[in-house]
Each structure stands twice: as C-alpha cells, then as structure tokens.
Amino acid sequence: MTWLELLGYVASVLVAVSLMMTSLVKLRWINLVGATAFAIYGGLVNAYPVMAVNGFIAVINVVYLWRMKRLREYFTLMPIRRAENSFLLAFLNFHKVDLKIYFPHFDLSELVEPKITFILRNMNAAGVVIYEESGEDIKLHLDYVLPSYRDMRCAHFFMEKMADEWQSRGVRRIVSPVASQAHRKYLRRLGYQEVARDKRDHSELMVHYLGED
C-alpha cells in the first residue's frame, strides 16, 4: 500500500467516524479533517471533482464551527424539590438506556434526601445532577448530560455556579464514583483526583477539592 492509498483510506475512515459523533462540534471537527484529507487526495490523484466537493465540505465545516464558537448560549439551573417530580421521572426513564451505560448503579429510590438540579441550556433540559450533602462532602450520584450537549460547558457552568454556595456552607470536597472509563476521563477534565474505593460496594471514587483549579 502506498502512502497515497493510505491517505485515501484515512480520509474515508475519518468521514465515517464523524457521522457517529453525537456532539455536533466533534462531528464538524472530525469531518473537517476527513474532508480536507479527501480534497488533498483528490488533487494528488487528479480526481478534481473529489477535490472540489470535499474542499467545499471543508469550507462549510469551518463556517459552522466559527458560528458555533461565536454563538452565545443561555445557561441556568433549575432545582427540583422532590424526587417524585413527574418531569424528573419521565426524563430519567426516557434516557434510561444511556444512563445505564454511564451510571449502572444509580438508583434514585435508594437516596434518602437527594438534591436535584437540572441544567438548562437555551431553556432545554440538557442534563441533571443528583447528589447528597453530608458535612464537608458532596456525594455525586448522577451527573448526566445529554449526548448532544457533551462539550463540558454544562459541567463547567454547574461547578462555577454551585462552588461558592457549597463552600459557604462548609463543603470542602466533591466525591464521585467512577462509572466507566469515559466517566473517569470526564472527571479528570474537571479536576478530580483518584483516591480510594467506596467501603460499601468497593466502587472507585474520585475527589475534587473546592477552591483548587
């Protein structure tokens, strides 16, 4: 296989992989790289229609990525007082398959006094956080965001909004169980550190200390 053939295969794979992305930002970026590679490949093999079409697709991706970066989105939090809230239960039930992948041990009925907050993005329910507060600790039981909103912006907004309030009540750290490798990567990006295992079910725990970057 020549390097030119390899370039064509890599471009094909990138375009195919981009269509599997649930995040529009990731889809655009991967598709941009794939289309650019295809345009270069088309030029090198004198397949000018291939070069033209993929060059056009690359430009479209750049335009949309630029628009996404400039777009101002509205975020807010919506606390839910009762675990029996009908919208909460409908939300959890509708997304139960995806929830099971990332939080296989989550069971709302087992929590005594859960604190529940929806993250709204442009007034859409983008995610929900369910936790318990005990002394100096916040124990996260569910930190779920819909696939199309998984660009870390919901997570950062929630943490920025809640950190001062928690610290004012004497909370020093946030403890989260690790549900999967993807979840571990997500927690690390938020500044969590691996520390121990839960004594009850031996699940791995990660901790974020409030006041630390």
C-alpha positions, 0 to 999 in steps of 0.5 A: 500500500502506498502512502497515497492509498493510505491517505485515501483510506484515512480520509474515508475512515475519518468521514465515517467516524464523524457521522457517529459523533453525537456532539455536533462540534466533534462531528464538524471537527472530525469531518473537517479533517476527513474532508480536507484529507479527501480534497488533498487526495483528490488533487494528488490523484487528479480526481478534481471533482473529489477535490472540489466537493470535499474542499467545499465540505471543508469550507462549510465545516469551518463556517459552522464551527466559527458560528458555533464558537461565536454563538452565545448560549443561555445557561441556568439551573433549575432545582427540583424539590422532590424526587417524585417530580413527574418531569424528573421521572419521565426524563430519567426513564426516557434516557434510561438506556444511556444512563445505564451505560454511564451510571449502572448503579444509580438508583434514585429510590435508594437516596434518602434526601437527594438534591436535584438540579437540572441544567438548562441550556437555551431553556432545554433540559440538557442534563441533571445532577443528583447528589447528597450533602453530608458535612464537608462532602458532596456525594455525586450520584448522577451527573448526566448530560445529554449526548448532544450537549457533551462539550463540558460547558454544562459541567463547567457552568454547574461547578462555577455556579454551585462552588461558592454556595457549597463552600459557604456552607462548609463543603470542602470536597466533591466525591464521585464514583467512577462509572466507566472509563469515559466517566473517569476521563470526564472527571479528570477534565474537571479536576478530580483526583483518584483516591480510594474505593467506596467501603460499601460496594468497593466502587472507585471514587474520585475527589475534587477539592473546592477552591483548587483549579 
